[in-house]
Amino acid sequence: MSSTSEQLTGHAYDDGVPVVFLSGMLADQRMWHPALAAYEDLAGASKRAITPVFCELFDQDTVEEMARAVLEVAPDRFALAGMSMGGYAALEILRQAGARISHLMLVNTRATADSDAVRRRRLLLSRIVTAKEPFVAVNDGMLDEMLHPDNRDDAALVSLITKMGDDCGVGVFERQNHAVAMRPDSMADLGNVNVPCSVIVGTHDRIISPESHREMADAIPSATYQEISGAGHYAPLEQPMVFAQALAELLRR
């Protein structure tokens, strides 16, 4: 896969508020496209113009390296939206260069580290998966956990999630899984977040519970909290218009 800097896209930064989007594991910028299309459809007076900036975290195997790679190519000051693994990287970016962040959106993610047991299972999974051929990025059981039941049989949605995972491939999975497993605990840092922040989760997220999102939001002085009905772990894809409205509300703060 291409490096982070080669995957940076967007218009000139003076076209609008630069918003850096960081995707979850085995996903790329396509997971944000429906929400950004919905953002364009919002009434003009209800939104600020934005410049989407996509940073694909394919080549790094720690969140520290992910953060450094994003900061090398991001504008001097930017809003930051991180989903799942992208949220872990976003919290590390705050530690490394918090003054560069204007707004923060944490989506279907968490601030806690893995327990020792979960970490061991993740690293074991990498060994199992990389030993098998062919690589299967997303299986039916995973989709049952990730998607709201009403979206489980959405052929276009399932196809997109599957295609993104297949395109990432086994090497990206191994690096990203290691980064997720070894991420630091960020709970103690949340009280230092001093920019407008939105914490968002699908009501049916069975990967990271709404309760853990509420705990995270409660620890951030500037945070609002929103549960999105009709969504699971992929809120920006499952309910793109609701997500777009939440982004617009955040950027008006």
C-alpha positions as a Markdown table, in Angstrom:
| # | Residue | x | y | z |
|---|---|---|---|---|
| 1 | Met | 0.0 | 0.0 | 0.0 |
| 2 | Ser | 1.0 | 3.6 | -0.5 |
| 3 | Ser | 2.6 | 5.7 | 2.2 |
| 4 | Thr | 0.7 | 8.2 | 4.3 |
| 5 | Ser | 2.0 | 11.2 | 2.4 |
| 6 | Glu | 1.2 | 9.7 | -1.0 |
| 7 | Gln | -2.4 | 9.1 | 0.2 |
| 8 | Leu | -2.9 | 12.7 | 1.3 |
| 9 | Thr | -5.7 | 14.3 | -0.8 |
| 10 | Gly | -7.8 | 17.5 | -0.7 |
| 11 | His | -7.9 | 21.0 | -2.1 |
| 12 | Ala | -5.8 | 23.9 | -1.1 |
| 13 | Tyr | -6.1 | 24.5 | 2.6 |
| 14 | Asp | -7.6 | 28.0 | 2.2 |
| 15 | Asp | -10.7 | 26.5 | 0.5 |
| 16 | Gly | -12.2 | 25.7 | 3.9 |
| 17 | Val | -11.5 | 24.3 | 7.4 |
| 18 | Pro | -9.0 | 21.4 | 6.9 |
| 19 | Val | -10.4 | 18.2 | 8.4 |
| 20 | Val | -8.0 | 15.2 | 8.7 |
| 21 | Phe | -9.9 | 11.9 | 8.6 |
| 22 | Leu | -8.3 | 8.8 | 10.0 |
| 23 | Ser | -10.0 | 5.5 | 9.3 |
| 24 | Gly | -10.4 | 2.3 | 11.3 |
| 25 | Met | -8.5 | -0.9 | 10.7 |
| 26 | Leu | -8.7 | -2.4 | 7.2 |
| 27 | Ala | -10.5 | 0.7 | 5.8 |
| 28 | Asp | -9.5 | 3.7 | 3.7 |
| 29 | Gln | -10.8 | 7.1 | 2.7 |
| 30 | Arg | -13.8 | 5.5 | 1.0 |
| 31 | Met | -15.5 | 5.0 | 4.4 |
| 32 | Trp | -15.8 | 8.8 | 4.7 |
| 33 | His | -17.1 | 9.5 | 1.2 |
| 34 | Pro | -20.9 | 9.0 | 1.9 |
| 35 | Ala | -20.7 | 11.3 | 4.9 |
| 36 | Leu | -18.8 | 14.0 | 3.0 |
| 37 | Ala | -21.3 | 13.8 | 0.2 |
| 38 | Ala | -24.1 | 14.3 | 2.8 |
| 39 | Tyr | -22.1 | 17.2 | 4.2 |
| 40 | Glu | -22.2 | 18.9 | 0.8 |
| 41 | Asp | -26.0 | 18.4 | 0.8 |
| 42 | Leu | -26.5 | 20.3 | 4.1 |
| 43 | Ala | -28.0 | 23.8 | 3.8 |
| 44 | Gly | -25.2 | 26.3 | 3.3 |
| 45 | Ala | -25.9 | 28.4 | 6.4 |
| 46 | Ser | -25.7 | 25.3 | 8.6 |
| 47 | Lys | -22.1 | 24.4 | 7.8 |
| 48 | Arg | -18.6 | 25.7 | 7.4 |
| 49 | Ala | -16.7 | 24.9 | 4.2 |
| 50 | Ile | -14.2 | 22.2 | 4.7 |
| 51 | Thr | -11.2 | 20.7 | 3.0 |
| 52 | Pro | -11.1 | 16.9 | 3.6 |
| 53 | Val | -7.6 | 15.5 | 4.1 |
| 54 | Phe | -7.2 | 11.7 | 4.1 |
| 55 | Cys | -4.3 | 10.1 | 5.8 |
| 56 | Glu | -4.1 | 6.4 | 5.2 |
| 57 | Leu | -2.4 | 4.6 | 8.1 |
| 58 | Phe | -1.1 | 1.6 | 6.2 |
| 59 | Asp | 2.7 | 1.5 | 6.8 |
| 60 | Gln | 3.1 | 2.1 | 10.5 |
| 61 | Asp | 2.9 | -0.6 | 13.3 |
| 62 | Thr | 2.6 | 1.7 | 16.3 |
| 63 | Val | 0.2 | 4.6 | 17.0 |
| 64 | Glu | 3.2 | 6.8 | 17.8 |
| 65 | Glu | 4.5 | 6.3 | 14.2 |
| 66 | Met | 1.0 | 6.8 | 12.8 |
| 67 | Ala | 0.7 | 10.2 | 14.6 |
| 68 | Arg | 4.1 | 11.3 | 13.4 |
| 69 | Ala | 3.3 | 10.3 | 9.8 |
| 70 | Val | 0.0 | 12.3 | 9.9 |
| 71 | Leu | 1.7 | 15.4 | 11.4 |
| 72 | Glu | 4.4 | 15.4 | 8.7 |
| 73 | Val | 1.8 | 15.9 | 6.0 |
| 74 | Ala | -1.1 | 17.7 | 7.8 |
| 75 | Pro | -1.6 | 21.5 | 7.7 |
| 76 | Asp | -0.3 | 23.6 | 10.5 |
| 77 | Arg | -3.8 | 23.6 | 12.2 |
| 78 | Phe | -6.7 | 21.3 | 11.5 |
| 79 | Ala | -9.8 | 19.6 | 12.8 |
| 80 | Leu | -9.3 | 15.9 | 13.4 |
| 81 | Ala | -11.8 | 13.0 | 13.0 |
| 82 | Gly | -10.7 | 9.5 | 14.0 |
| 83 | Met | -12.8 | 6.4 | 13.8 |
| 84 | Ser | -11.9 | 3.2 | 15.8 |
| 85 | Met | -8.1 | 2.7 | 15.2 |
| 86 | Gly | -8.1 | 6.2 | 13.7 |
| 87 | Gly | -9.3 | 7.5 | 17.1 |
| 88 | Tyr | -6.3 | 5.8 | 18.8 |
| 89 | Ala | -4.0 | 7.6 | 16.4 |
| 90 | Ala | -6.0 | 10.9 | 17.0 |
| 91 | Leu | -5.4 | 10.7 | 20.7 |
| 92 | Glu | -1.7 | 10.2 | 20.1 |
| 93 | Ile | -1.6 | 13.2 | 17.8 |
| 94 | Leu | -3.1 | 15.2 | 20.7 |
| 95 | Arg | -0.2 | 14.1 | 22.9 |
| 96 | Gln | 2.4 | 14.9 | 20.3 |
| 97 | Ala | 1.0 | 18.2 | 18.9 |
| 98 | Gly | -2.2 | 19.2 | 20.6 |
| 99 | Ala | -1.8 | 22.9 | 19.8 |
| 100 | Arg | -2.3 | 22.0 | 16.1 |
| 101 | Ile | -5.8 | 20.6 | 16.6 |
| 102 | Ser | -8.8 | 23.0 | 16.3 |
| 103 | His | -11.6 | 20.5 | 16.8 |
| 104 | Leu | -11.7 | 16.8 | 17.7 |
| 105 | Met | -14.2 | 14.1 | 16.7 |
| 106 | Leu | -13.9 | 10.6 | 18.2 |
| 107 | Val | -16.0 | 8.1 | 16.4 |
| 108 | Asn | -16.6 | 4.5 | 17.4 |
| 109 | Thr | -13.4 | 4.4 | 19.4 |
| 110 | Arg | -12.1 | 4.2 | 22.9 |
| 111 | Ala | -9.4 | 5.8 | 25.1 |
| 112 | Thr | -8.5 | 2.8 | 27.2 |
| 113 | Ala | -5.7 | 0.4 | 26.3 |
| 114 | Asp | -6.2 | -3.3 | 25.8 |
| 115 | Ser | -6.0 | -5.6 | 28.8 |
| 116 | Asp | -3.1 | -8.0 | 28.8 |
| 117 | Ala | -5.4 | -10.8 | 27.8 |
| 118 | Val | -6.9 | -9.0 | 24.9 |
| 119 | Arg | -3.5 | -7.9 | 23.8 |
| 120 | Arg | -2.3 | -11.4 | 23.7 |
| 121 | Arg | -5.3 | -12.5 | 21.7 |
| 122 | Arg | -4.8 | -9.8 | 19.2 |
| 123 | Leu | -1.1 | -10.7 | 18.6 |
| 124 | Leu | -2.0 | -14.4 | 18.4 |
| 125 | Leu | -4.6 | -13.5 | 15.8 |
| 126 | Ser | -2.0 | -11.9 | 13.7 |
| 127 | Arg | 0.1 | -15.0 | 13.7 |
| 128 | Ile | -2.9 | -17.2 | 12.8 |
| 129 | Val | -4.1 | -14.9 | 10.0 |
| 130 | Thr | -0.8 | -14.3 | 8.4 |
| 131 | Ala | -0.2 | -18.1 | 8.3 |
| 132 | Lys | -3.4 | -18.7 | 6.3 |
| 133 | Glu | -4.0 | -18.3 | 2.6 |
| 134 | Pro | -6.0 | -16.7 | 1.2 |
| 135 | Phe | -6.3 | -13.7 | 3.5 |
| 136 | Val | -9.9 | -13.0 | 4.5 |
| 137 | Ala | -10.2 | -9.4 | 5.7 |
| 138 | Val | -13.9 | -9.5 | 6.7 |
| 139 | Asn | -16.1 | -12.5 | 7.4 |
| 140 | Asp | -19.8 | -12.9 | 8.2 |
| 141 | Gly | -19.3 | -13.1 | 11.9 |
| 142 | Met | -17.4 | -9.8 | 11.9 |
| 143 | Leu | -20.1 | -8.1 | 9.9 |
| 144 | Asp | -22.7 | -9.4 | 12.4 |
| 145 | Glu | -20.8 | -7.6 | 15.2 |
| 146 | Met | -20.0 | -4.4 | 13.3 |
| 147 | Leu | -23.2 | -3.5 | 11.6 |
| 148 | His | -26.6 | -2.5 | 12.8 |
| 149 | Pro | -29.1 | -5.4 | 12.1 |
| 150 | Asp | -31.0 | -3.2 | 9.7 |
| 151 | Asn | -27.8 | -2.7 | 7.7 |
| 152 | Arg | -26.5 | -6.2 | 7.8 |
| 153 | Asp | -28.0 | -7.1 | 4.4 |
| 154 | Asp | -27.2 | -3.8 | 2.6 |
| 155 | Ala | -25.3 | -5.3 | -0.3 |
| 156 | Ala | -23.5 | -2.1 | -1.3 |
| 157 | Leu | -22.4 | -1.4 | 2.3 |
| 158 | Val | -21.2 | -4.9 | 2.9 |
| 159 | Ser | -19.4 | -4.9 | -0.5 |
| 160 | Leu | -17.6 | -1.6 | 0.4 |
| 161 | Ile | -16.4 | -2.8 | 3.8 |
| 162 | Thr | -15.2 | -6.1 | 2.3 |
| 163 | Lys | -13.5 | -4.4 | -0.7 |
| 164 | Met | -11.6 | -2.0 | 1.6 |
| 165 | Gly | -10.3 | -4.9 | 3.7 |
| 166 | Asp | -9.3 | -7.0 | 0.8 |
| 167 | Asp | -7.5 | -4.0 | -0.8 |
| 168 | Cys | -5.6 | -3.4 | 2.4 |
| 169 | Gly | -4.4 | -7.0 | 2.6 |
| 170 | Val | -2.6 | -9.1 | 5.1 |
| 171 | Gly | 0.5 | -6.9 | 5.6 |
| 172 | Val | -1.6 | -3.8 | 6.5 |
| 173 | Phe | -3.7 | -6.0 | 8.9 |
| 174 | Glu | -0.6 | -7.3 | 10.6 |
| 175 | Arg | 0.8 | -3.8 | 11.1 |
| 176 | Gln | -2.4 | -2.2 | 12.2 |
| 177 | Asn | -3.3 | -5.0 | 14.5 |
| 178 | His | 0.1 | -4.6 | 16.2 |
| 179 | Ala | -0.5 | -0.9 | 16.6 |
| 180 | Val | -3.9 | -1.4 | 18.1 |
| 181 | Ala | -2.7 | -4.1 | 20.5 |
| 182 | Met | 0.2 | -2.0 | 21.8 |
| 183 | Arg | -1.5 | 1.4 | 22.0 |
| 184 | Pro | -1.1 | 3.3 | 25.3 |
| 185 | Asp | -4.0 | 4.1 | 27.6 |
| 186 | Ser | -5.2 | 7.6 | 26.9 |
| 187 | Met | -7.8 | 8.1 | 29.7 |
| 188 | Ala | -5.5 | 10.2 | 31.8 |
| 189 | Asp | -5.0 | 12.6 | 28.9 |
| 190 | Leu | -8.7 | 13.3 | 28.2 |
| 191 | Gly | -8.9 | 16.0 | 30.9 |
| 192 | Asn | -6.3 | 18.0 | 29.0 |
| 193 | Val | -8.4 | 18.2 | 25.8 |
| 194 | Asn | -9.2 | 21.9 | 25.5 |
| 195 | Val | -10.8 | 22.1 | 22.0 |
| 196 | Pro | -14.4 | 21.5 | 20.9 |
| 197 | Cys | -14.9 | 17.8 | 20.9 |
| 198 | Ser | -17.6 | 15.4 | 19.8 |
| 199 | Val | -17.8 | 11.8 | 20.8 |
| 200 | Ile | -20.0 | 9.7 | 18.5 |
| 201 | Val | -21.1 | 6.0 | 18.6 |
| 202 | Gly | -23.7 | 3.9 | 16.9 |
| 203 | Thr | -26.3 | 2.6 | 19.3 |
| 204 | His | -25.6 | -1.0 | 18.2 |
| 205 | Asp | -21.8 | -0.9 | 18.2 |
| 206 | Arg | -20.8 | -4.3 | 19.6 |
| 207 | Ile | -17.1 | -3.8 | 19.0 |
| 208 | Ile | -16.8 | -0.8 | 21.4 |
| 209 | Ser | -19.8 | -0.2 | 23.6 |
| 210 | Pro | -21.7 | 3.1 | 23.9 |
| 211 | Glu | -21.0 | 3.0 | 27.6 |
| 212 | Ser | -17.3 | 3.3 | 27.0 |
| 213 | His | -17.9 | 6.2 | 24.8 |
| 214 | Arg | -20.0 | 7.9 | 27.4 |
| 215 | Glu | -17.2 | 7.4 | 29.9 |
| 216 | Met | -14.7 | 9.0 | 27.5 |
| 217 | Ala | -17.0 | 11.9 | 26.8 |
| 218 | Asp | -17.5 | 12.5 | 30.5 |
| 219 | Ala | -13.7 | 12.8 | 30.9 |
| 220 | Ile | -13.3 | 15.5 | 28.2 |
| 221 | Pro | -14.3 | 19.0 | 29.5 |
| 222 | Ser | -15.3 | 20.2 | 26.0 |
| 223 | Ala | -17.0 | 17.1 | 24.7 |
| 224 | Thr | -20.6 | 16.5 | 23.5 |
| 225 | Tyr | -21.8 | 12.9 | 23.3 |
| 226 | Gln | -24.1 | 11.5 | 20.7 |
| 227 | Glu | -25.5 | 8.0 | 20.1 |
| 228 | Ile | -26.5 | 7.5 | 16.5 |
| 229 | Ser | -29.6 | 5.3 | 16.0 |
| 230 | Gly | -29.5 | 2.8 | 13.2 |
| 231 | Ala | -25.8 | 2.4 | 13.3 |
| 232 | Gly | -23.2 | 0.0 | 14.7 |
| 233 | His | -19.4 | 0.3 | 14.5 |
| 234 | Tyr | -19.4 | 2.1 | 11.1 |
| 235 | Ala | -21.5 | 5.1 | 12.0 |
| 236 | Pro | -20.2 | 7.4 | 9.2 |
| 237 | Leu | -21.1 | 4.7 | 6.6 |
| 238 | Glu | -24.3 | 3.5 | 8.2 |
| 239 | Gln | -25.8 | 6.9 | 8.9 |
| 240 | Pro | -23.9 | 9.4 | 6.8 |
| 241 | Met | -26.3 | 12.3 | 7.0 |
| 242 | Val | -26.5 | 12.1 | 10.8 |
| 243 | Phe | -22.7 | 12.0 | 10.9 |
| 244 | Ala | -22.5 | 15.0 | 8.6 |
| 245 | Gln | -24.8 | 17.0 | 10.8 |
| 246 | Ala | -22.7 | 16.1 | 13.8 |
| 247 | Leu | -19.6 | 17.3 | 12.0 |
| 248 | Ala | -21.2 | 20.5 | 11.0 |
| 249 | Glu | -22.3 | 21.2 | 14.6 |
| 250 | Leu | -18.8 | 20.5 | 15.9 |
| 251 | Leu | -17.2 | 22.9 | 13.4 |
| 252 | Arg | -19.6 | 25.7 | 14.3 |
| 253 | Arg | -18.3 | 25.6 | 17.9 |
